[in-house]
Amino acid sequence: MSTQSDIKPNTTSSLRRMKEAGEKIACLTAYDAAFARLADEVGVDLVLVGDSLGMVVQGHETTIPVSMEDMIYHARCVARGNRMALRVVDMPFMSYASPEQAVANAARLMREGGAQMVKLEGGGAAQVETVEYLSEQGVAVCAHLGLRPQSIHKLGGSYRVQGRDEHQALAMLEAAGALREAGADLLLLECVPGLLAAEITANMDIPVIGIGAGLRCDGQILVLHDVLGITPGKAPRFTRDFMAEGGSIRDALRRYVQAVKDASFPGPEHTF
């Protein structure tokens, strides 16, 4: 029987092995040491220090006001409580406008914040170049396609499903391949039709994590506050309140991990 000491921390390599084995990857946001420690305890494979903290922690209407200092502070807090889950940290709005700026800020997130991987939004030519540059410098990268919250104003001020029409779907497929070729180690798909997400996942040899992207991604991620049913306002369609079943916060997080692992979440009602 294995003990806690036998269990090794997750890495990019272990997540890829999970994809190859068909084992679902359970991911969750975390913003402090206490929840990072709890995520480890219940078996979360990857924690994301998301710029979603701007909305669920700081009370902003978007993620745009979040600064590098904010991300470093919360990443450092999470690093103190996290030992097992792979630790990914968002690069905030306009912190990676050029490859050189991206490398400088990624270095800060890793040195000062303890990030093991950084995440950036977008799949255009500039982002592909940035991912390649980061990868060449030895930085592990999670790319992010579909709905991009940092581009909310460019998207018309509302959060909408991306990739519904043929042109958008083809562009996303091509962007996913380009980001992988540039060296991305992980891909997150947000608010993408389930069939498109399934096609992208099947075409990639790196893990694909979904949020509102259907069951056939290699893993799932939710915002911690959505899992606990404490996000203000109307909950997004793709979320599920795991606290509604009763019990403690620990029980709710454990149920979330189990639901991802046994593929009972997301269901059809959470899929576009």
VOBA-1610 file (N, C-alpha, C; in pm, whole numbers, padded with zeros to 5 digits, always signed):
BEGIN
Met+00086-00119+00000Met+00000+00000+00000Met+00089+00124+00000Ser+00055+00220-00088Ser+00135+00341-00098Ser+00104+00434+00017Thr+00202+00513+00057Thr+00184+00614+00160Thr+00199+00751+00096Gln+00169+00856+00175Gln+00180+00992+00122Gln+00321+01019+00071Ser+00423+00962+00139Ser+00560+00986+00097Ser+00593+00919-00035Asp+00513+00817-00074Asp+00537+00749-00201Asp+00484+00829-00319Ile+00393+00921-00293Ile+00328+00996-00399Ile+00417+01112-00440Lys+00448+01122-00567Lys+00538+01226-00616Lys+00458+01345-00668Pro+00513+01465-00655Pro+00444+01584-00705Pro+00418+01573-00855Asn+00311+01632-00901Asn+00279+01631-01043Asn+00371+01724-01120Thr+00400+01684-01242Thr+00486+01760-01332Thr+00423+01760-01470Thr+00483+01833-01563Thr+00433+01829-01701Thr+00439+01686-01756Ser+00542+01613-01718Ser+00556+01475-01767Ser+00450+01384-01710Ser+00418+01399-01580Ser+00318+01311-01520Ser+00179+01341-01575Leu+00151+01467-01604Leu+00021+01501-01664Leu+00010+01445-01806Arg+00119+01445-01877Arg+00116+01386-02013Arg+00094+01235-02005Arg+00154+01171-01904Arg+00131+01028-01887Arg-00015+01000-01852Met-00076+01088-01775Met-00218+01073-01744Met-00302+01081-01871Lys-00269+01173-01959Lys-00341+01183-02087Lys-00326+01053-02165Glu-00203+01004-02173Glu-00177+00882-02250Glu-00252+00762-02192Ala-00268+00761-02060Ala-00336+00649-01994Ala-00488+00667-01991Gly-00536+00782-02033Gly-00679+00808-02030Gly-00731+00843-01892Glu-00642+00884-01801Glu-00683+00924-01667Glu-00715+01073-01665Lys-00833+01107-01620Lys-00876+01246-01618Lys-00792+01328-01519Ile-00766+01453-01555Ile-00684+01543-01476Ile-00775+01643-01405Ala-00771+01645-01273Ala-00856+01734-01194Ala-00778+01860-01157Cys-00832+01975-01198Cys-00764+02103-01177Cys-00859+02200-01105Leu-00802+02293-01031Leu-00881+02386-00953Leu-00801+02514-00932Thr-00870+02628-00924Thr-00799+02750-00888Thr-00773+02753-00738Ala-00669+02826-00700Ala-00637+02849-00559Ala-00570+02985-00549Tyr-00594+03052-00437Tyr-00541+03187-00421Tyr-00469+03208-00288Asp-00467+03104-00202Asp-00400+03118-00073Asp-00346+02983-00027Ala-00269+02985+00081Ala-00202+02864+00129Ala-00301+02761+00180Ala-00406+02805+00249Ala-00500+02711+00309Ala-00571+02626+00204Phe-00621+02691+00100Phe-00691+02615-00004Phe-00593+02536-00092Ala-00471+02586-00108Ala-00372+02509-00181Ala-00341+02379-00108Arg-00330+02388+00024Arg-00304+02269+00106Arg-00422+02171+00098Leu-00543+02224+00100Leu-00662+02141+00092Leu-00674+02075-00045Ala-00637+02148-00150Ala-00639+02091-00285Ala-00546+01971-00294Asp-00428+01981-00234Asp-00336+01867-00229Asp-00400+01750-00156Glu-00464+01779-00044Glu-00521+01675+00040Glu-00628+01594-00033Val-00710+01659-00115Val-00820+01589-00181Val-00781+01532-00318Gly-00656+01554-00360Gly-00608+01490-00482Gly-00618+01572-00609Val-00621+01705-00596Val-00618+01790-00715Val-00482+01774-00783Asp-00483+01759-00916Asp-00358+01736-00990Asp-00287+01864-01029Leu-00362+01973-01046Leu-00305+02100-01091Leu-00382+02213-01024Val-00310+02308-00965Val-00374+02428-00913Val-00333+02547-00999Leu-00432+02629-01030Leu-00408+02750-01108Leu-00429+02871-01020Val-00324+02950-01005Val-00339+03081-00941Val-00389+03172-01051Gly-00521+03183-01061Gly-00581+03251-01175Gly-00599+03400-01153Asp-00594+03476-01263Asp-00625+03618-01250Asp-00775+03638-01226Ser-00849+03528-01222Ser-00988+03531-01175Ser-00997+03586-01034Leu-00885+03591-00963Leu-00883+03649-00829Leu-00929+03794-00832Gly-00911+03859-00945Gly-00957+03997-00958Gly-01106+04009-00935Met-01182+03906-00976Met-01327+03908-00963Met-01373+03843-00833Val-01321+03725-00801Val-01375+03650-00687Val-01311+03687-00554Val-01191+03747-00556Val-01124+03788-00433Val-01126+03940-00416Gln-01091+04011-00524Gln-01079+04156-00514Gln-01210+04230-00541Gly-01306+04164-00606Gly-01435+04226-00629Gly-01446+04311-00754His-01350+04300-00847His-01359+04373-00973His-01461+04307-01066Glu-01503+04379-01168Glu-01598+04325-01265Glu-01529+04241-01371Thr-01399+04262-01392Thr-01321+04186-01489Thr-01187+04149-01428Thr-01107+04077-01504Thr-00972+04041-01460Thr-00868+04146-01496Ile-00907+04245-01572Ile-00812+04342-01627Ile-00735+04421-01520Pro-00795+04461-01406Pro-00719+04538-01308Pro-00608+04461-01236Val-00605+04331-01249Val-00506+04250-01174Val-00364+04282-01221Ser-00275+04304-01127Ser-00137+04342-01158Ser-00041+04226-01140Met+00082+04246-01186Met+00187+04147-01162Met+00211+04129-01012Glu+00208+04240-00938Glu+00229+04231-00794Glu+00121+04147-00727Asp-00004+04163-00773Asp-00114+04080-00721Asp-00086+03932-00746Met-00047+03900-00869Met-00025+03760-00905Met+00093+03701-00828Ile+00198+03777-00812Ile+00314+03728-00737Ile+00277+03702-00591Tyr+00202+03796-00532Tyr+00161+03780-00392Tyr+00078+03653-00373His-00025+03634-00454His-00111+03517-00437His-00039+03387-00474Ala+00048+03393-00576Ala+00125+03274-00612Ala+00217+03232-00498Arg+00278+03330-00433Arg+00367+03301-00320Arg+00288+03237-00205Cys+00167+03288-00182Cys+00082+03229-00077Cys+00049+03084-00109Val+00009+03058-00234Val-00026+02922-00276Val+00095+02831-00266Ala+00211+02879-00304Ala+00332+02797-00300Ala+00363+02749-00159Arg+00326+02827-00059Arg+00354+02787+00079Arg+00267+02670+00123Gly+00150+02654+00061Gly+00061+02546+00101Gly+00058+02428+00007Asn+00112+02445-00111Asn+00104+02346-00218Asn+00232+02264-00228Arg+00216+02130-00231Arg+00332+02042-00245Arg+00315+01943-00361Met+00193+01901-00389Met+00172+01790-00482Met+00119+01833-00619Ala+00024+01925-00622Ala-00035+01966-00749Ala+00063+02053-00827Leu+00062+02039-00960Leu+00143+02127-01044Leu+00090+02269-01029Arg+00177+02364-01008Arg+00139+02502-00978Arg+00154+02590-01102Val+00041+02637-01153Val+00036+02721-01272Val-00011+02859-01232Val+00048+02962-01289Val+00013+03099-01253Val-00020+03178-01380Asp-00132+03251-01375Asp-00171+03335-01488Asp-00077+03454-01503Met-00046+03487-01627Met+00019+03613-01658Met-00093+03716-01678Pro-00094+03825-01600Pro-00206+03918-01608Pro-00206+04003-01736Phe-00314+04075-01754Phe-00336+04159-01872Phe-00215+04249-01900Met-00171+04245-02026Met-00062+04327-02079Met+00072+04302-02012Ser+00090+04184-01956Ser+00220+04149-01898Ser+00303+04064-01993Tyr+00250+04038-02114Tyr+00323+03957-02213Tyr+00299+04011-02355Ala+00302+04145-02366Ala+00275+04210-02494Ala+00387+04188-02596Ser+00504+04149-02548Ser+00616+04114-02636Ser+00686+03994-02576Pro+00760+03918-02657Pro+00832+03804-02601Pro+00928+03843-02488Glu+00995+03955-02505Glu+01091+03998-02403Glu+01021+04033-02272Gln+00908+04104-02282Gln+00831+04136-02162Gln+00778+04009-02096Ala+00733+03916-02178Ala+00680+03791-02125Ala+00787+03714-02048Val+00906+03705-02100Val+01013+03633-02032Val+01049+03701-01900Ala+01057+03834-01901Ala+01090+03907-01779Ala+00984+03884-01672Asn+00858+03888-01710Asn+00751+03872-01612Asn+00734+03726-01571Ala+00756+03632-01663Ala+00751+03491-01626Ala+00862+03460-01525Ala+00977+03519-01545Ala+01088+03499-01451Ala+01049+03549-01312Arg+00979+03660-01304Arg+00934+03712-01174Arg+00833+03616-01110Leu+00739+03566-01190Leu+00640+03474-01135Leu+00705+03347-01082Met+00812+03303-01148Met+00880+03182-01104Met+00972+03209-00985Arg+01052+03315-00992Arg+01148+03344-00885Arg+01079+03396-00759Glu+00988+03491-00776Glu+00926+03556-00661Glu+00796+03488-00617Gly+00727+03426-00713Gly+00598+03366-00681Gly+00597+03215-00672Gly+00704+03151-00715Gly+00710+03005-00708Gly+00631+02934-00816Ala+00601+03002-00925Ala+00529+02937-01035Ala+00612+02825-01096Gln+00546+02717-01133Gln+00612+02608-01206Gln+00577+02611-01354Met+00470+02681-01386Met+00424+02699-01524Met+00349+02831-01529Val+00355+02901-01642Val+00277+03023-01658Val+00171+03001-01765Lys+00061+03075-01753Lys-00048+03065-01851Lys-00072+03200-01916Leu-00089+03199-02047Leu-00121+03321-02119Leu-00232+03295-02221Glu-00312+03398-02244Glu-00427+03386-02331Glu-00392+03419-02476Gly-00464+03356-02568Gly-00455+03392-02709Gly-00378+03295-02795Gly-00414+03294-02925Gly-00348+03202-03016Gly-00306+03266-03147Gly-00297+03400-03147Gly-00251+03468-03266Gly-00102+03454-03288Ala-00053+03513-03396Ala+00089+03500-03431Ala+00179+03552-03319Ala+00138+03662-03256Ala+00220+03720-03149Ala+00231+03625-03031Gln+00117+03561-02995Gln+00120+03468-02882Gln+00202+03344-02914Val+00193+03296-03037Val+00273+03180-03078Val+00422+03213-03066Glu+00460+03332-03112Glu+00600+03374-03101Glu+00643+03382-02954Thr+00554+03433-02870Thr+00585+03447-02727Thr+00600+03310-02661Val+00510+03219-02693Val+00519+03083-02637Val+00651+03018-02679Glu+00688+03035-02804Glu+00814+02978-02851Glu+00933+03037-02776Tyr+00931+03167-02756Tyr+01040+03234-02687Tyr+01049+03189-02541Leu+00935+03181-02475Leu+00932+03133-02337Leu+00985+02991-02328Ser+00939+02906-02418Ser+00980+02766-02418Ser+01130+02753-02439Glu+01185+02835-02528Glu+01329+02831-02554Glu+01410+02870-02430Gln+01349+02952-02343Gln+01416+02993-02219Gln+01392+02897-02104Gly+01324+02785-02131Gly+01301+02684-02029Gly+01179+02708-01942Val+01087+02792-01988Val+00965+02822-01912Val+00853+02729-01959Ala+00791+02657-01868Ala+00675+02574-01902Ala+00555+02665-01923Val+00478+02637-02029Val+00370+02727-02069Val+00238+02652-02086Cys+00133+02711-02032Cys-00005+02668-02060Cys-00066+02772-02150Ala-00108+02733-02269Ala-00177+02822-02361Ala-00327+02821-02329His-00399+02923-02375His-00540+02940-02340His-00615+02990-02462Leu-00708+02907-02512Leu-00789+02941-02629Leu-00937+02938-02593Gly-01017+02992-02683Gly-01161+03000-02661Gly-01195+03136-02603Leu-01280+03138-02503Leu-01312+03263-02435Leu-01188+03311-02361Arg-01152+03437-02383Arg-01034+03496-02319Arg-01079+03615-02235Pro-01093+03595-02104Pro-01147+03701-02019Pro-01070+03832-02026Gln-00938+03828-02052Gln-00862+03952-02061Gln-00900+04034-02184Ser-00969+03970-02281Ser-01011+04040-02403Ser-01159+04075-02400Ile-01218+04084-02281Ile-01361+04103-02268Ile-01412+04226-02343His-01337+04337-02339His-01382+04458-02407His-01372+04442-02559Lys-01270+04373-02605Lys-01256+04346-02748Lys-01368+04254-02796Leu-01417+04167-02707Leu-01524+04074-02741Leu-01663+04136-02729Gly-01668+04265-02698Gly-01797+04333-02693Gly-01858+04342-02556Gly-01780+04311-02452Gly-01828+04330-02316Gly-01908+04216-02259Ser-01918+04102-02329Ser-01993+03988-02276Ser-01913+03861-02295Tyr-01938+03765-02206Tyr-01868+03637-02211Tyr-01950+03540-02294Arg-01900+03506-02415Arg-01975+03422-02508Arg-01893+03300-02548Val-01965+03196-02585Val-01900+03075-02635Val-01824+03109-02763Gln-01705+03055-02776Gln-01620+03079-02893Gln-01608+02953-02977Gly-01600+02969-03109Gly-01578+02855-03198Gly-01705+02791-03249Arg-01816+02865-03245Arg-01942+02806-03291Arg-01950+02794-03443Asp-01896+02893-03515Asp-01906+02887-03662Asp-01782+02820-03720Glu-01793+02780-03845Glu-01688+02701-03909Glu-01556+02776-03916His-01562+02906-03944His-01438+02984-03955His-01367+02991-03821Gln-01442+03020-03713Gln-01382+03026-03580Gln-01326+02891-03538Ala-01399+02784-03568Ala-01355+02650-03529Ala-01224+02614-03598Leu-01216+02641-03728Leu-01094+02610-03802Leu-00976+02692-03749Ala-01002+02819-03720Ala-00895+02904-03667Ala-00845+02853-03533Met-00937+02803-03449Met-00896+02752-03318Met-00817+02623-03332Leu-00857+02537-03423Leu-00782+02414-03449Leu-00640+02447-03493Glu-00627+02543-03584Glu-00496+02581-03634Glu-00411+02646-03524Ala-00476+02730-03441Ala-00403+02796-03333Ala-00353+02695-03231Ala-00435+02595-03200Ala-00394+02492-03104Ala-00269+02420-03154Gly-00270+02382-03282Gly-00154+02314-03339Gly-00030+02402-03339Ala-00048+02531-03370Ala+00066+02623-03374Ala+00125+02644-03235Leu+00039+02654-03135Leu+00088+02673-02998Leu+00163+02549-02950Arg+00112+02432-02986Arg+00182+02309-02951Arg+00318+02303-03017Glu+00324+02335-03145Glu+00452+02333-03216Glu+00549+02436-03159Ala+00495+02545-03104Ala+00580+02649-03046Ala+00636+02607-02910Gly+00581+02500-02851Gly+00635+02450-02726Gly+00542+02452-02608Ala+00413+02484-02629Ala+00319+02481-02516Ala+00314+02342-02455Asp+00311+02335-02324Asp+00310+02208-02252Asp+00169+02165-02213Leu+00075+02259-02220Leu-00062+02236-02176Leu-00150+02334-02251Leu-00275+02295-02273Leu-00370+02384-02339Leu-00498+02387-02260Leu-00548+02508-02233Leu-00677+02525-02167Leu-00777+02578-02268Leu-00894+02514-02275Leu-01003+02558-02362Leu-01118+02606-02276Glu-01160+02731-02298Glu-01268+02788-02217Glu-01388+02823-02304Cys-01505+02775-02265Cys-01631+02804-02334Cys-01620+02775-02483Val-01595+02648-02513Val-01579+02599-02650Val-01680+02487-02671Pro-01748+02479-02786Pro-01841+02368-02809Pro-01775+02233-02786Gly-01849+02142-02726Gly-01792+02013-02688Gly-01732+01935-02802Leu-01795+01937-02919Leu-01743+01862-03034Leu-01610+01920-03081Leu-01599+02052-03084Leu-01473+02115-03124Leu-01363+02085-03023Ala-01395+02095-02894Ala-01296+02065-02790Ala-01249+01921-02801Ala-01341+01829-02832Ala-01305+01688-02846Ala-01208+01669-02963Glu-01232+01740-03073Glu-01144+01728-03190Glu-01005+01783-03159Ile-01000+01898-03092Ile-00871+01955-03056Ile-00795+01860-02963Thr-00865+01806-02865Thr-00802+01714-02768Thr-00745+01591-02837Ala-00820+01537-02932Ala-00776+01418-03003Ala-00653+01445-03090Asn-00638+01569-03135Asn-00528+01604-03224Asn-00402+01649-03151Met-00408+01659-03018Met-00295+01712-02942Met-00227+01601-02863Asp-00095+01606-02855Asp-00022+01511-02771Asp+00013+01570-02636Ile-00036+01691-02608Ile-00023+01751-02475Ile-00161+01753-02410Pro-00168+01755-02277Pro-00299+01754-02211Pro-00381+01878-02245Val-00510+01858-02264Val-00605+01967-02290Val-00703+01971-02172Ile-00709+02084-02107Ile-00796+02103-01991Ile-00914+02191-02032Gly-01034+02151-01994Gly-01152+02224-02033Gly-01219+02296-01917Ile-01281+02407-01949Ile-01374+02475-01859Ile-01488+02523-01948Gly-01600+02454-01937Gly-01708+02480-02031Gly-01676+02430-02170Ala-01600+02322-02179Ala-01558+02268-02309Ala-01591+02120-02324Gly-01683+02070-02243Gly-01729+01933-02260Gly-01645+01829-02187Leu-01695+01707-02193Leu-01639+01596-02117Leu-01514+01535-02179Arg-01493+01555-02309Arg-01389+01479-02377Arg-01252+01546-02377Cys-01237+01653-02300Cys-01104+01707-02275Cys-01030+01610-02181Asp-00900+01626-02171Asp-00821+01537-02084Asp-00844+01565-01936Gly-00892+01683-01904Gly-00918+01718-01766Gly-01011+01836-01758Gln-01044+01875-01636Gln-01138+01985-01613Gln-01080+02080-01508Ile-01118+02207-01521Ile-01085+02304-01418Ile-01207+02389-01389Leu-01224+02427-01263Leu-01326+02522-01223Leu-01264+02623-01127Val-01328+02738-01118Val-01291+02837-01018Val-01339+02787-00881Leu-01252+02793-00784Leu-01281+02745-00649Leu-01415+02796-00597His-01442+02924-00615His-01564+02983-00562His-01690+02927-00630Asp-01678+02887-00756Asp-01791+02824-00825Asp-01818+02685-00768Val-01712+02610-00741Val-01726+02476-00683Val-01796+02483-00548Leu-01768+02591-00473Leu-01825+02606-00339Leu-01956+02684-00340Gly-02002+02727-00458Gly-02130+02795-00469Gly-02135+02931-00405Ile-02021+03002-00400Ile-02018+03132-00334Ile-01983+03247-00429Thr-01981+03220-00560Thr-01959+03327-00656Thr-02081+03417-00661Pro-02065+03549-00647Pro-02181+03639-00652Pro-02250+03634-00789Gly-02381+03657-00788Gly-02456+03662-00914Gly-02488+03524-00968Lys-02530+03522-01093Lys-02569+03397-01158Lys-02446+03313-01193Ala-02450+03188-01155Ala-02336+03099-01182Ala-02330+03067-01331Pro-02209+03060-01388Pro-02197+03020-01529Pro-02257+02881-01552Arg-02310+02860-01671Arg-02375+02733-01704Arg-02284+02613-01685Phe-02154+02631-01709Phe-02063+02517-01708Phe-02015+02479-01568Thr-02063+02548-01466Thr-02018+02518-01330Thr-02117+02429-01257Arg-02074+02377-01142Arg-02161+02298-01056Arg-02127+02329-00910Asp-02229+02351-00831Asp-02212+02381-00689Asp-02201+02249-00613Phe-02079+02211-00579Phe-02057+02084-00509Phe-02086+02095-00360Met-02105+02216-00309Met-02144+02233-00169Met-02292+02206-00150Ala-02369+02209-00258Ala-02515+02191-00248Ala-02552+02053-00194Glu-02460+01959-00207Glu-02486+01823-00159Glu-02461+01808-00009Gly-02419+01917+00055Gly-02398+01914+00199Gly-02257+01872+00237Gly-02233+01868+00367Gly-02101+01832+00416Gly-02010+01953+00427Ser-01883+01927+00441Ser-01783+02032+00461Ser-01724+02078+00329Ile-01645+02184+00335Ile-01572+02230+00217Ile-01482+02120+00165Arg-01416+02051+00256Arg-01329+01939+00217Arg-01409+01832+00141Asp-01528+01801+00190Asp-01614+01703+00122Asp-01649+01750-00019Ala-01682+01878-00032Ala-01721+01933-00163Ala-01606+01924-00263Leu-01487+01959-00219Leu-01371+01953-00309Leu-01339+01808-00345Arg-01354+01720-00249Arg-01331+01578-00277Arg-01432+01525-00379Arg-01559+01569-00366Arg-01661+01528-00462Arg-01630+01582-00601Tyr-01580+01704-00608Tyr-01543+01761-00738Tyr-01433+01679-00804Val-01328+01648-00730Val-01218+01569-00786Val-01269+01433-00835Gln-01352+01368-00753Gln-01405+01237-00791Gln-01492+01246-00915Ala-01573+01352-00926Ala-01660+01368-01041Ala-01581+01390-01169Val-01469+01459-01159Val-01381+01474-01276Val-01317+01340-01311Lys-01268+01271-01210Lys-01197+01145-01233Lys-01288+01037-01292Asp-01413+01030-01245Asp-01503+00925-01296Asp-01587+00973-01414Ala-01557+01094-01463Ala-01622+01150-01583Ala-01772+01171-01566Ser-01817+01193-01442Ser-01956+01231-01422Ser-01974+01382-01427Phe-01865+01456-01429Phe-01866+01600-01450Phe-01761+01632-01555Pro-01793+01718-01654Pro-01921+01785-01673Pro-02025+01696-01740Gly-02153+01726-01716Gly-02262+01656-01782Gly-02311+01735-01902Pro-02409+01683-01973Pro-02464+01752-02090Pro-02512+01892-02057Glu-02564+01910-01935Glu-02617+02041-01895Glu-02508+02146-01877His-02382+02101-01870His-02270+02194-01853His-02196+02219-01984Thr-02246+02163-02093Thr-02173+02160-02221Thr-02246+02242-02327Phe-02168+02310-02409Phe-02225+02391-02518Phe-02227+02313-02649
//
